[in-house]
């Protein structure tokens, strides 16, 4: 059965749901969630060289190897906040027409944006009076390339790259919380972003992803820049051509969180509010003003500044919930619904606190439940009992459901230059090359066979000419027809079977061999007095009752006179020996009518060729 892996790669965790089967029958066989080690968890070697922790691609490769998922069909996702999304309307309802015109229609809504450098996809959210409402998303080529490069480093080639919000919707439709009759708001509360999906009548109506991170990485980045500037001022040689492992990791986090482009989303405020005076007084050269150890690792200067080291007092959960409420209200603004939100379904790692249920219930005055998958589809008991599966597995499950549920939705950014090459596509060119080589081999073999056929034909013609010359020289007559047939007729004539003017006769060698073998086996001591063998075969017509006229072959009896002792009883033994011996071609009659003298008698034998033996000479 096919193995499908829904892979959710977040900023701090890697989550996966492994399914086995197809749309008719499938089963969740495995689930995992692995934390990406924070950058500050690295170690220092004996020579104070910083050894960074395992990166995301290394961790991913380890997971795939340990869980034997190298042959799985991987479906992964990108964060919706990295896309540019617009809600547009097109004057078509047929999917084929929409697919052909959506790019040109989208140009009117993506003004000032280079669509040629993006992959565009869409989701239909409704139809009305011959037109369709779409959510169109555009993802930059660089983002797709970076995502695929990360997976490629781990030796993975995903069959599809979807949106996390689409995966959330598919997970909701596959969960125990799904109710087609209720207008539902699904909220995935993550560590760095929150996804919001609005579902009405069982269909997607709106989706949004917003940034909600703490901004600690930005502060750490600015502190590091300040220290490097002060080190340069103190005539220390900065590393310009190569970034340190810590600096590279901070830059990676900064690009992923996009803090500098959206400072307002950080609950801690902008970077300009960061007080650098106290940090500027920190030792830059490893020396200590008081009690500090001189060779303390440089990472100690940044304690509390890396993601994962933020103290609890720096994060206010109530403010986090209030910000989500504000984003929900922004998302719902201007949405025309047949009815108000009747239920809120929450999921994600940040929804584990009980305050979350109470907050949404009070804030929106509606029922709030957690997303769960109990008894929704067949799954391994260990997975069903894992609380982290129901809390953190929504996106991974939704990605797997993309190919396991007929009513699933989604986009796919593996298009154009990033198109997924199926297993056959990957080996198509090698197969074509192999087929070409095989064709060339058979072409060469055909050429060799044709050349050999020509040579054999020449040899055959030369052999036929040689046979003709031999026949005409030997028999001194013109050959007519095939030499082999003519020689066969000559051979038949020589063997007594007759040909042309040559009559049929019993082969002399056969007759003499048969006679000598039978006489030798008779145990009769004899002396041949005379022999008169008849070999010519004659045919005569005879009438048989009810069958008309038939031909009967016959040979005149051959006569042999022998001398044997009277007491040997040869006249009795020899006829019986000729009758029973397998070597005999004759029947024999004998008598004592010859002369007798001194205990010996001349015995005349009359030999007649058996009728069945005559048939061999036709």
LINHU-V259797 format. One line per field, one symbol per residue. ss: DSSP state (a for helix, b for strand, c for the rest). phi: phi as a letter, one per 20 degrees, with the letter a starting at -180 (. if undefined). A space follows every 10 residues. Layout:
BEGIN
ss = ???
phi = ???
END
This chain:
BEGIN
ss = ccbbbbbbbc ccbbbbbbbb bccccbbbbb bbbbbcccaa acbbcccccb bccccaaaaa aaaaaacccc ccbbbbbbca aacbbbbbbb ccccaaaaaa aaaaaacccc ccccaaabbb bbbbbbbbcc bbbbbbbbbb aaaaaaaaaa aaaccccccb bbbaaaaaaa aaaccccccc cccbbbbbbc ccbbbbbbbb ccbbbbbbbb bccccaaaaa aaaaaaaaaa aaaccccccc ccccaaaaaa aaaaaaaccc ccaaaccccc aaacccaaaa cccccccccc cccccccaaa aacccccccc caaaccaaaa aaaaaaaaaa aacccccccc ccbbbbbcaa accaaaaaaa aaaaccbbbb ccccccccbc aaaaccaaaa aacaaaaaaa accccccccc cccccaaacc ccaaaaaaaa aaaaaaaaaa aaaaaaaaaa aaaaaaaaaa aaaaaaaaaa aaaaaccccc ccaaaaaaaa aaaaccccbc cbccbccaaa aaaaaaaaaa accccbbbbb bbcccbcbbb bbbbcccbbb bbbbcccbbb bbbbbaaaca aaaaaaaaaa cccccbbbbb cccccbbccb bbbbbbbbbc aaaaaaac
phi = .fdddeddde fcccdbcddc pbffbbbeda bbbdefgfff efcdffemef dfffffffff ffffffeldf efeedcbcff feddcceccc eccfffffff dfffffgfdd fmceffdcdd bbcedrcblm ccdcddcccf gffffffffg fffemdcffb ddefffffff fffeefefbf fdfcddcded fdbcdccdcc lmdfdbbbcc ebdenfffff ffffffffff fffemeefed ecefffffff ffffffelff ebfffefene ffefeeffff effddnecec dfffdfggff fdgndegndf fffecdffff ffffgfffff fefneedfbf fdadddbofe efffffffff fffdlbfcce fcdflebfbf gfffeeffff edegffffff fgddcfefdr dbeeclfdgf efgfffdffg ffffffffff ffffffffff ffffffffff ffffffffff ffffelbffd neffffffff ffffenenam eefebfffff ffffffffff eemdebcfea cbeddfeddb ececfmcnec dcebcffedc dcdbfffflf feffgffffe ffeedddccb bdfefcalmd cededddcff ffffffde
END
